[in-house]
Amino acid sequence: MINTNCSSSHSRKALCCKMSVEFDTFIESNKKWFCHFDDDNYVNVPRLVRFLGDYSPMEDWYLGKTSIQAPLEITNKDKVSQKVKFWFATGGAGFCLSRALALKMMPVASGGKFISTGEKIRLPDDVTMGYIIEHLLRKPLTVVEQFHSHLEPMKFIRREILEDQISFSYSKNKDEWNVVKIEGFDVKYDPNRFLSLHCYLFPRFTFCPR
């Protein structure tokens, strides 16, 4: 666990602050991949590792899933006011960057520059990431269908493909839960179904129902 010393709020600046620390921590490490998932994600880590094995960290890869139907269009008020379009991978489903791509991002993302870039376009962390990669560096997003955010209906992920998926999410709208459809623990004990999902994928754990 790393204390980012950022605000615990969900404001744009707080989110960019946390992402900035994550990015700098990755740059200082010798790791091949930078992967970010939100705290409402369940991540099948062994599946993620196998998936990344098909890609080279020495090439430029921006892997994730969009949450919108068309590229985001913003007015970039830099030296000249102009409209720019770009895709971004939603943090609600998670995304991964190769080391090669992260190193190219350093001039506009490392050492706290990620925060100032986010402030310049006045957009949150995952959108700022897409702006840097797709617009500034001209590197395209590779869509990964096995990443899932709460913005899609979880109940439509079929049981027979659960083991092949990488990330899952959930949300609650009034009294209705958007969750993976899976048997297991009592709904009162496991409302977001993550414990039940974990036991379906990895039944060897002692706390799983027999």
DRENDO-1510 file (C-alpha; in Angstrom, 1 decimal, always signed):
<recs>
REC; n; res; u; v; w
REC; 1; MET; +0.0; +0.0; +0.0 .
REC; 2; ILE; +1.3; +3.5; -0.9 .
REC; 3; ASN; +0.0; +6.7; +0.6 .
REC; 4; THR; -0.5; +9.1; -2.3 .
REC; 5; ASN; -1.0; +12.0; +0.1 .
REC; 6; CYS; -3.8; +13.1; -2.3 .
REC; 7; SER; -7.3; +14.1; -1.2 .
REC; 8; SER; -9.7; +11.2; -0.6 .
REC; 9; SER; -12.4; +13.0; -2.5 .
REC; 10; HIS; -13.8; +12.0; -5.9 .
REC; 11; SER; -13.0; +15.4; -7.4 .
REC; 12; ARG; -11.2; +15.6; -10.8 .
REC; 13; LYS; -8.0; +17.0; -9.2 .
REC; 14; ALA; -7.9; +14.3; -6.5 .
REC; 15; LEU; -8.4; +11.5; -9.1 .
REC; 16; CYS; -5.6; +12.9; -11.3 .
REC; 17; CYS; -3.4; +13.3; -8.2 .
REC; 18; LYS; -3.8; +9.6; -7.4 .
REC; 19; MET; -3.2; +8.5; -11.0 .
REC; 20; SER; -0.1; +10.7; -11.2 .
REC; 21; VAL; +1.4; +8.9; -8.1 .
REC; 22; GLU; +0.4; +5.5; -9.6 .
REC; 23; PHE; +2.2; +6.5; -12.9 .
REC; 24; ASP; +5.3; +7.7; -11.2 .
REC; 25; THR; +5.5; +4.6; -9.0 .
REC; 26; PHE; +5.3; +2.5; -12.1 .
REC; 27; ILE; +8.1; +4.5; -13.9 .
REC; 28; GLU; +10.4; +4.1; -10.9 .
REC; 29; SER; +9.8; +0.3; -10.8 .
REC; 30; ASN; +11.2; -2.3; -13.2 .
REC; 31; LYS; +7.7; -3.6; -14.1 .
REC; 32; LYS; +6.7; -4.3; -17.7 .
REC; 33; TRP; +3.0; -3.3; -17.4 .
REC; 34; PHE; +1.0; -0.5; -15.7 .
REC; 35; CYS; -2.5; -1.7; -15.0 .
REC; 36; HIS; -5.1; +0.5; -13.2 .
REC; 37; PHE; -8.4; -0.8; -11.9 .
REC; 38; ASP; -11.0; +1.1; -9.8 .
REC; 39; ASP; -11.9; +0.0; -6.3 .
REC; 40; ASP; -15.3; -1.4; -7.5 .
REC; 41; ASN; -13.6; -3.9; -9.8 .
REC; 42; TYR; -13.0; -7.6; -9.3 .
REC; 43; VAL; -9.9; -8.6; -11.3 .
REC; 44; ASN; -9.0; -12.1; -12.3 .
REC; 45; VAL; -5.3; -11.6; -11.9 .
REC; 46; PRO; -4.1; -15.0; -13.3 .
REC; 47; ARG; -6.3; -14.3; -16.4 .
REC; 48; LEU; -4.9; -10.8; -16.7 .
REC; 49; VAL; -1.3; -12.1; -16.6 .
REC; 50; ARG; -2.0; -14.7; -19.3 .
REC; 51; PHE; -3.7; -12.0; -21.4 .
REC; 52; LEU; -0.7; -9.6; -21.2 .
REC; 53; GLY; +1.6; -12.5; -22.2 .
REC; 54; ASP; +0.2; -12.1; -25.8 .
REC; 55; TYR; +1.6; -8.5; -26.0 .
REC; 56; SER; +5.1; -7.1; -25.9 .
REC; 57; PRO; +5.8; -4.5; -23.2 .
REC; 58; MET; +8.5; -3.2; -25.5 .
REC; 59; GLU; +5.9; -2.1; -28.0 .
REC; 60; ASP; +3.3; +0.7; -27.5 .
REC; 61; TRP; +0.1; -0.7; -26.1 .
REC; 62; TYR; -2.9; +1.0; -24.5 .
REC; 63; LEU; -5.3; -1.7; -23.6 .
REC; 64; GLY; -8.8; -1.1; -22.2 .
REC; 65; LYS; -12.5; -0.6; -22.9 .
REC; 66; THR; -14.4; +2.5; -23.8 .
REC; 67; SER; -17.6; +3.7; -22.0 .
REC; 68; ILE; -18.9; +5.9; -24.8 .
REC; 69; GLN; -20.2; +5.1; -28.3 .
REC; 70; ALA; -18.1; +7.7; -30.1 .
REC; 71; PRO; -14.8; +9.4; -29.5 .
REC; 72; LEU; -14.9; +12.2; -26.9 .
REC; 73; GLU; -14.7; +15.7; -28.5 .
REC; 74; ILE; -13.3; +18.6; -26.4 .
REC; 75; THR; -12.2; +22.1; -27.1 .
REC; 76; ASN; -8.5; +22.3; -26.6 .
REC; 77; LYS; -7.7; +25.9; -25.5 .
REC; 78; ASP; -4.0; +25.7; -25.8 .
REC; 79; LYS; -2.3; +28.4; -28.1 .
REC; 80; VAL; -5.2; +28.2; -30.5 .
REC; 81; SER; -8.7; +27.1; -29.6 .
REC; 82; GLN; -9.4; +23.8; -31.5 .
REC; 83; LYS; -11.7; +20.8; -31.2 .
REC; 84; VAL; -10.0; +17.5; -30.7 .
REC; 85; LYS; -11.4; +13.9; -30.7 .
REC; 86; PHE; -10.0; +10.9; -28.9 .
REC; 87; TRP; -11.0; +7.6; -27.3 .
REC; 88; PHE; -10.2; +6.8; -23.7 .
REC; 89; ALA; -10.3; +3.6; -21.7 .
REC; 90; THR; -12.7; +3.9; -18.7 .
REC; 91; GLY; -11.1; +3.3; -15.3 .
REC; 92; GLY; -14.4; +1.6; -14.4 .
REC; 93; ALA; -13.3; -1.4; -16.5 .
REC; 94; GLY; -9.6; -1.0; -16.0 .
REC; 95; PHE; -6.8; -0.4; -18.5 .
REC; 96; CYS; -3.1; -1.4; -19.0 .
REC; 97; LEU; -0.1; +0.5; -20.5 .
REC; 98; SER; +3.1; -1.1; -21.7 .
REC; 99; ARG; +6.4; +0.2; -20.3 .
REC; 100; ALA; +7.4; +1.4; -23.8 .
REC; 101; LEU; +4.3; +3.6; -24.1 .
REC; 102; ALA; +4.6; +4.8; -20.5 .
REC; 103; LEU; +8.2; +6.0; -21.1 .
REC; 104; LYS; +7.0; +8.0; -24.1 .
REC; 105; MET; +4.4; +9.6; -21.9 .
REC; 106; MET; +6.9; +10.9; -19.3 .
REC; 107; PRO; +7.4; +14.5; -20.8 .
REC; 108; VAL; +3.6; +15.2; -20.2 .
REC; 109; ALA; +2.8; +12.7; -17.4 .
REC; 110; SER; +5.7; +12.1; -15.0 .
REC; 111; GLY; +6.7; +14.1; -11.9 .
REC; 112; GLY; +3.3; +15.6; -11.4 .
REC; 113; LYS; +2.8; +16.7; -15.0 .
REC; 114; PHE; -0.2; +14.4; -15.2 .
REC; 115; ILE; -2.1; +16.6; -12.8 .
REC; 116; SER; -1.3; +19.8; -14.7 .
REC; 117; THR; -2.4; +18.1; -18.0 .
REC; 118; GLY; -5.6; +17.1; -16.4 .
REC; 119; GLU; -6.2; +20.6; -15.1 .
REC; 120; LYS; -5.5; +22.1; -18.5 .
REC; 121; ILE; -8.3; +20.0; -20.2 .
REC; 122; ARG; -10.4; +20.0; -17.0 .
REC; 123; LEU; -11.2; +16.3; -17.2 .
REC; 124; PRO; -10.7; +13.3; -14.8 .
REC; 125; ASP; -7.9; +10.8; -14.6 .
REC; 126; ASP; -9.0; +8.1; -17.1 .
REC; 127; VAL; -9.9; +10.8; -19.7 .
REC; 128; THR; -6.6; +12.6; -19.2 .
REC; 129; MET; -4.8; +9.3; -19.8 .
REC; 130; GLY; -6.7; +8.9; -23.1 .
REC; 131; TYR; -6.0; +12.5; -24.1 .
REC; 132; ILE; -2.2; +12.0; -23.5 .
REC; 133; ILE; -2.0; +8.7; -25.3 .
REC; 134; GLU; -4.5; +9.1; -28.2 .
REC; 135; HIS; -4.3; +12.8; -28.9 .
REC; 136; LEU; -0.8; +13.9; -27.9 .
REC; 137; LEU; +1.1; +10.7; -28.7 .
REC; 138; ARG; -1.2; +9.5; -31.5 .
REC; 139; LYS; -1.2; +5.9; -30.1 .
REC; 140; PRO; -4.6; +4.1; -30.5 .
REC; 141; LEU; -6.6; +2.4; -27.9 .
REC; 142; THR; -6.8; -1.4; -28.3 .
REC; 143; VAL; -10.3; -2.4; -27.1 .
REC; 144; VAL; -10.3; -5.4; -24.8 .
REC; 145; GLU; -13.8; -7.0; -24.6 .
REC; 146; GLN; -12.9; -9.0; -21.5 .
REC; 147; PHE; -12.8; -5.8; -19.4 .
REC; 148; HIS; -16.2; -4.8; -17.9 .
REC; 149; SER; -17.4; -1.6; -16.2 .
REC; 150; HIS; -20.5; -0.9; -14.2 .
REC; 151; LEU; -21.8; +1.0; -17.2 .
REC; 152; GLU; -22.7; -2.2; -18.9 .
REC; 153; PRO; -25.3; -4.8; -17.7 .
REC; 154; MET; -23.3; -7.4; -15.8 .
REC; 155; LYS; -26.1; -10.0; -15.9 .
REC; 156; PHE; -25.5; -10.5; -19.6 .
REC; 157; ILE; -22.0; -11.9; -19.0 .
REC; 158; ARG; -22.8; -15.6; -19.6 .
REC; 159; ARG; -21.6; -18.2; -17.1 .
REC; 160; GLU; -19.7; -20.2; -19.7 .
REC; 161; ILE; -17.4; -17.2; -20.5 .
REC; 162; LEU; -16.8; -16.0; -16.9 .
REC; 163; GLU; -13.4; -17.7; -16.7 .
REC; 164; ASP; -12.2; -15.9; -19.8 .
REC; 165; GLN; -13.1; -12.4; -18.5 .
REC; 166; ILE; -10.6; -10.2; -16.8 .
REC; 167; SER; -12.4; -7.5; -14.9 .
REC; 168; PHE; -15.9; -7.2; -13.5 .
REC; 169; SER; -17.7; -4.3; -11.8 .
REC; 170; TYR; -21.0; -3.6; -10.1 .
REC; 171; SER; -23.3; -0.7; -9.3 .
REC; 172; LYS; -26.5; +0.0; -7.3 .
REC; 173; ASN; -29.3; +2.2; -8.6 .
REC; 174; LYS; -31.9; +2.7; -5.8 .
REC; 175; ASP; -32.8; -0.8; -4.9 .
REC; 176; GLU; -31.6; -2.5; -8.1 .
REC; 177; TRP; -28.1; -4.0; -8.3 .
REC; 178; ASN; -26.2; -4.3; -11.5 .
REC; 179; VAL; -24.2; -7.5; -10.8 .
REC; 180; VAL; -22.8; -10.7; -12.3 .
REC; 181; LYS; -25.5; -13.4; -12.3 .
REC; 182; ILE; -24.0; -16.1; -10.2 .
REC; 183; GLU; -25.2; -18.4; -7.4 .
REC; 184; GLY; -23.2; -18.7; -4.2 .
REC; 185; PHE; -23.3; -16.7; -1.0 .
REC; 186; ASP; -26.5; -15.2; +0.3 .
REC; 187; VAL; -27.3; -11.9; -1.3 .
REC; 188; LYS; -27.4; -10.1; +2.0 .
REC; 189; TYR; -23.8; -11.3; +2.7 .
REC; 190; ASP; -22.5; -10.8; -0.8 .
REC; 191; PRO; -24.7; -8.1; -2.5 .
REC; 192; ASN; -22.1; -7.3; -5.2 .
REC; 193; ARG; -21.5; -11.0; -6.0 .
REC; 194; PHE; -17.8; -10.7; -5.9 .
REC; 195; LEU; -17.3; -13.4; -3.2 .
REC; 196; SER; -19.5; -15.7; -5.1 .
REC; 197; LEU; -17.7; -15.0; -8.4 .
REC; 198; HIS; -14.4; -15.5; -6.7 .
REC; 199; CYS; -15.5; -18.9; -5.4 .
REC; 200; TYR; -16.8; -19.9; -8.8 .
REC; 201; LEU; -13.5; -19.1; -10.4 .
REC; 202; PHE; -11.3; -20.4; -7.6 .
REC; 203; PRO; -13.3; -22.9; -5.5 .
REC; 204; ARG; -10.3; -24.2; -3.6 .
REC; 205; PHE; -10.5; -21.4; -1.0 .
REC; 206; THR; -11.6; -22.6; +2.4 .
REC; 207; PHE; -14.2; -19.9; +2.8 .
REC; 208; CYS; -16.1; -21.0; -0.3 .
REC; 209; PRO; -19.3; -23.0; +0.0 .
REC; 210; ARG; -19.0; -26.7; -0.5 .
</recs>
